[in-house]
Amino acid sequence: MQVIVLYETNQQAFIDTINKAKEVYSASVGIGKEELISDGNWNVPLTHDYPANYVVLPLKLAVAAPYYQGPEVSQVEKDFIKYLESKDVEIEWWYKNGENDTQHFAVPYDDKGTPKSFYIDWIVKYKDGKIGLFDTKSGITADIAKSKAEGLFQYIKQQNSLGKTLFGGIVIPHNGSWRLNDKEIYEYNKHNLKDWGYLS
């Protein structure tokens, strides 16, 4: 088999076959990553697989216990975890959502006419029964979050009309506070946050 694969006159046939397989894979799996399949019964996954470079953190409110944190976690995410952990009087548990695949939670949004899936960062269960859906941003990521933020607003509005008690939006750190944008029309100006509320 090695001789057949490595034989000079056969190499182009194998290159073409590999390229064709990549095209078929991208056409089917790539579309699936953007497609949002509605699941009204979504729940926090029972299990996760983590790479060896993740570390266990002793956190009291993380619903996925033990909580594993990867090396790529941003400082904003680390700071938001500290904030959530400090709110044990109000918060029952929190969940750090994944970034893709069907086991994680996503809301639909429109990206210039193309329907896409927005995997929000945080799902927070409050002791009064409310569920918070938050996505932490900073800098340029806050600046370009408009379509996702407005999709999240529409999802929360639609779910609450069905009897849910959801709230949330885009969250940014600012001057020692966490500012929340939960508006129907998202606007971000780092020099003027008058329309942003406070996440208390």
The 8 nearest C-alpha neighbors of each residue, nearest first, counted from 0:
[[1, 3, 2, 4, 5, 6, 9, 13],
 [2, 0, 4, 3, 5, 6, 9, 10],
 [1, 3, 5, 0, 4, 6, 7, 9],
 [4, 2, 0, 6, 1, 5, 9, 10],
 [5, 3, 1, 2, 6, 0, 9, 10],
 [4, 6, 2, 3, 1, 7, 10, 9],
 [5, 7, 3, 9, 2, 4, 8, 10],
 [8, 6, 10, 9, 5, 11, 4, 3],
 [7, 9, 6, 10, 11, 12, 5, 3],
 [10, 8, 7, 12, 6, 11, 4, 13],
 [11, 9, 13, 7, 12, 8, 14, 5],
 [12, 10, 14, 13, 9, 15, 8, 7],
 [11, 13, 15, 10, 9, 14, 16, 8],
 [12, 14, 16, 10, 15, 11, 17, 9],
 [15, 13, 11, 17, 16, 12, 18, 10],
 [16, 14, 18, 12, 13, 17, 11, 19],
 [15, 17, 13, 19, 18, 14, 12, 20],
 [18, 16, 20, 14, 19, 15, 13, 21],
 [17, 19, 15, 21, 20, 16, 14, 22],
 [18, 20, 22, 16, 21, 17, 15, 23],
 [21, 19, 17, 23, 22, 18, 24, 16],
 [22, 20, 24, 18, 19, 23, 25, 17],
 [21, 23, 19, 25, 20, 24, 26, 18],
 [24, 22, 26, 20, 21, 25, 19, 27],
 [23, 25, 21, 27, 22, 26, 28, 20],
 [26, 24, 29, 22, 28, 23, 27, 21],
 [25, 27, 23, 24, 29, 28, 22, 30],
 [26, 28, 24, 30, 25, 29, 23, 31],
 [29, 27, 31, 30, 25, 24, 26, 32],
 [30, 28, 25, 32, 31, 27, 26, 33],
 [31, 29, 28, 32, 33, 27, 26, 34],
 [30, 32, 28, 34, 29, 33, 27, 35],
 [31, 33, 29, 30, 34, 28, 100, 99],
 [32, 34, 115, 31, 30, 116, 35, 29],
 [35, 33, 31, 32, 30, 36, 115, 116],
 [36, 34, 116, 37, 33, 107, 115, 105],
 [35, 37, 34, 38, 101, 105, 31, 116],
 [36, 38, 35, 39, 41, 40, 106, 105],
 [39, 37, 40, 41, 36, 35, 104, 42],
 [38, 40, 41, 37, 42, 36, 158, 104],
 [39, 41, 38, 42, 37, 43, 104, 102],
 [42, 40, 38, 39, 43, 104, 102, 103],
 [41, 43, 44, 40, 104, 102, 45, 103],
 [42, 44, 45, 41, 94, 103, 63, 102],
 [45, 43, 46, 42, 102, 47, 103, 63],
 [44, 46, 43, 47, 63, 42, 102, 62],
 [47, 45, 44, 48, 63, 43, 64, 102],
 [48, 46, 49, 45, 44, 63, 67, 102],
 [47, 49, 50, 46, 51, 67, 53, 45],
 [48, 50, 47, 53, 51, 67, 52, 69],
 [51, 49, 52, 53, 48, 69, 54, 67],
 [50, 52, 53, 49, 54, 69, 48, 67],
 [51, 53, 50, 54, 69, 70, 49, 68],
 [54, 52, 69, 68, 51, 67, 50, 49],
 [53, 55, 67, 68, 56, 52, 69, 51],
 [54, 56, 67, 66, 68, 65, 57, 53],
 [55, 57, 66, 58, 67, 54, 68, 65],
 [58, 56, 59, 55, 66, 65, 64, 61],
 [59, 57, 56, 60, 61, 66, 84, 65],
 [58, 60, 61, 57, 84, 62, 92, 64],
 [61, 59, 92, 58, 62, 84, 93, 91],
 [60, 62, 93, 63, 92, 59, 94, 58],
 [61, 63, 92, 64, 93, 94, 60, 66],
 [64, 62, 61, 66, 65, 94, 45, 43],
 [65, 63, 66, 62, 61, 58, 67, 59],
 [64, 66, 63, 67, 55, 56, 57, 58],
 [65, 67, 64, 56, 55, 63, 61, 68],
 [68, 66, 55, 54, 53, 56, 65, 69],
 [69, 67, 53, 54, 55, 66, 70, 56],
 [68, 70, 53, 71, 72, 54, 52, 67],
 [69, 71, 72, 53, 68, 52, 54, 73],
 [70, 72, 69, 73, 68, 74, 53, 52],
 [73, 71, 70, 69, 76, 74, 77, 68],
 [74, 72, 76, 75, 71, 77, 70, 78],
 [73, 75, 77, 76, 78, 72, 79, 71],
 [76, 74, 78, 73, 77, 79, 135, 172],
 [77, 75, 79, 73, 78, 74, 80, 72],
 [78, 76, 74, 80, 75, 79, 73, 81],
 [77, 79, 81, 75, 76, 80, 74, 82],
 [78, 80, 82, 76, 81, 77, 75, 83],
 [79, 81, 83, 77, 82, 78, 84, 76],
 [82, 80, 78, 84, 79, 83, 85, 77],
 [81, 83, 79, 85, 80, 84, 78, 86],
 [84, 82, 80, 86, 85, 81, 79, 93],
 [83, 85, 81, 86, 82, 80, 60, 87],
 [86, 84, 82, 83, 87, 81, 88, 80],
 [87, 85, 83, 88, 84, 89, 90, 82],
 [86, 88, 90, 89, 85, 84, 91, 60],
 [87, 89, 86, 90, 91, 126, 85, 125],
 [90, 88, 87, 86, 126, 125, 91, 127],
 [91, 89, 125, 87, 126, 92, 86, 88],
 [90, 92, 125, 126, 124, 60, 89, 87],
 [93, 91, 60, 124, 62, 90, 61, 123],
 [94, 92, 123, 61, 122, 62, 124, 60],
 [93, 95, 122, 121, 62, 96, 61, 123],
 [96, 94, 121, 120, 122, 97, 93, 61],
 [95, 97, 120, 121, 94, 103, 119, 98],
 [98, 96, 103, 99, 95, 118, 120, 104],
 [97, 99, 118, 96, 103, 100, 119, 120],
 [98, 100, 97, 103, 118, 101, 32, 102],
 [101, 99, 102, 103, 32, 98, 97, 31],
 [100, 102, 103, 99, 104, 36, 35, 32],
 [101, 103, 100, 44, 104, 99, 43, 41],
 [104, 102, 101, 97, 100, 96, 99, 105],
 [103, 105, 118, 96, 102, 106, 41, 119],
 [106, 104, 118, 117, 116, 119, 103, 107],
 [105, 107, 117, 116, 151, 154, 108, 118],
 [108, 106, 116, 115, 117, 150, 105, 114],
 [109, 107, 150, 115, 147, 114, 116, 110],
 [108, 110, 114, 113, 112, 111, 115, 146],
 [109, 111, 113, 112, 114, 146, 108, 115],
 [112, 110, 113, 109, 146, 114, 108, 115],
 [111, 113, 110, 109, 114, 115, 108, 146],
 [112, 114, 110, 109, 111, 115, 108, 33],
 [115, 113, 109, 108, 110, 112, 107, 116],
 [114, 116, 33, 108, 107, 109, 113, 110],
 [115, 117, 107, 105, 106, 33, 35, 108],
 [118, 116, 105, 106, 119, 107, 147, 108],
 [119, 117, 105, 98, 104, 116, 120, 106],
 [118, 120, 134, 117, 121, 133, 105, 96],
 [121, 119, 134, 96, 95, 133, 118, 135],
 [122, 120, 95, 133, 96, 94, 132, 119],
 [121, 123, 132, 94, 93, 131, 133, 95],
 [122, 124, 93, 131, 130, 92, 121, 94],
 [125, 123, 130, 92, 91, 93, 90, 129],
 [126, 124, 90, 91, 129, 127, 128, 89],
 [125, 127, 91, 128, 90, 89, 124, 129],
 [126, 128, 125, 129, 89, 124, 90, 91],
 [129, 127, 126, 125, 130, 124, 164, 91],
 [130, 128, 164, 125, 127, 165, 124, 131],
 [129, 131, 124, 165, 123, 125, 164, 166],
 [130, 132, 123, 166, 167, 122, 165, 133],
 [133, 131, 167, 122, 121, 166, 168, 123],
 [134, 132, 121, 168, 167, 169, 120, 131],
 [133, 135, 120, 169, 119, 170, 121, 168],
 [136, 134, 170, 171, 169, 133, 120, 76],
 [137, 135, 141, 171, 140, 170, 134, 169],
 [138, 136, 141, 140, 171, 139, 135, 172],
 [137, 139, 140, 141, 142, 136, 189, 171],
 [138, 140, 142, 141, 143, 137, 136, 144],
 [139, 141, 142, 143, 136, 138, 137, 144],
 [142, 140, 136, 137, 144, 139, 138, 143],
 [141, 143, 139, 140, 144, 187, 138, 145],
 [142, 144, 140, 141, 145, 139, 146, 187],
 [145, 143, 141, 147, 142, 148, 146, 140],
 [146, 144, 148, 185, 147, 143, 149, 186],
 [147, 145, 149, 148, 144, 150, 110, 109],
 [146, 148, 150, 144, 149, 145, 108, 151],
 [149, 147, 151, 145, 150, 146, 144, 168],
 [148, 150, 152, 146, 151, 147, 183, 145],
 [151, 149, 108, 147, 153, 152, 148, 146],
 [150, 152, 154, 148, 149, 153, 147, 155],
 [151, 153, 149, 155, 150, 154, 183, 156],
 [154, 152, 156, 150, 151, 155, 157, 149],
 [155, 153, 151, 157, 156, 152, 158, 150],
 [156, 154, 158, 152, 157, 153, 165, 159],
 [155, 157, 153, 159, 154, 158, 152, 160],
 [156, 158, 154, 160, 155, 159, 153, 161],
 [159, 157, 161, 155, 160, 156, 163, 154],
 [158, 160, 163, 162, 161, 156, 157, 164],
 [159, 161, 157, 158, 162, 156, 163, 155],
 [162, 160, 158, 159, 163, 157, 156, 164],
 [161, 163, 159, 160, 164, 158, 157, 165],
 [164, 162, 159, 158, 161, 165, 160, 129],
 [165, 163, 129, 159, 130, 162, 166, 128],
 [166, 164, 130, 129, 131, 155, 163, 159],
 [167, 165, 131, 132, 155, 130, 164, 168],
 [168, 166, 132, 131, 133, 181, 165, 169],
 [167, 169, 181, 133, 180, 148, 179, 170],
 [168, 170, 134, 180, 179, 133, 135, 148],
 [171, 169, 179, 135, 178, 134, 136, 177],
 [172, 170, 136, 178, 177, 137, 135, 173],
 [173, 171, 177, 176, 178, 175, 174, 170],
 [172, 174, 176, 175, 177, 171, 178, 189],
 [175, 173, 176, 172, 177, 178, 171, 189],
 [174, 176, 173, 172, 177, 178, 171, 78],
 [177, 175, 173, 174, 172, 178, 197, 198],
 [178, 176, 172, 198, 171, 197, 173, 170],
 [177, 179, 197, 171, 170, 196, 198, 195],
 [180, 178, 170, 196, 195, 197, 169, 198],
 [179, 181, 195, 169, 168, 182, 196, 170],
 [180, 182, 168, 167, 179, 152, 169, 183],
 [183, 181, 184, 180, 185, 152, 149, 168],
 [182, 184, 149, 152, 185, 181, 153, 148],
 [185, 183, 182, 149, 186, 145, 148, 181],
 [186, 184, 145, 182, 149, 183, 148, 187],
 [185, 187, 184, 188, 145, 142, 194, 180],
 [188, 186, 142, 189, 185, 141, 192, 191],
 [187, 189, 191, 190, 192, 186, 142, 141],
 [188, 190, 191, 187, 192, 138, 142, 173],
 [191, 189, 188, 192, 187, 193, 173, 194],
 [190, 192, 188, 189, 193, 187, 194, 195],
 [191, 193, 195, 194, 188, 189, 190, 187],
 [194, 192, 195, 191, 196, 188, 190, 187],
 [195, 193, 192, 196, 180, 191, 186, 182],
 [196, 194, 180, 192, 179, 193, 178, 197],
 [195, 197, 179, 178, 180, 194, 198, 193],
 [198, 196, 178, 179, 199, 177, 195, 176],
 [197, 199, 177, 178, 179, 196, 176, 170],
 [198, 197, 177, 176, 178, 86, 196, 179]]
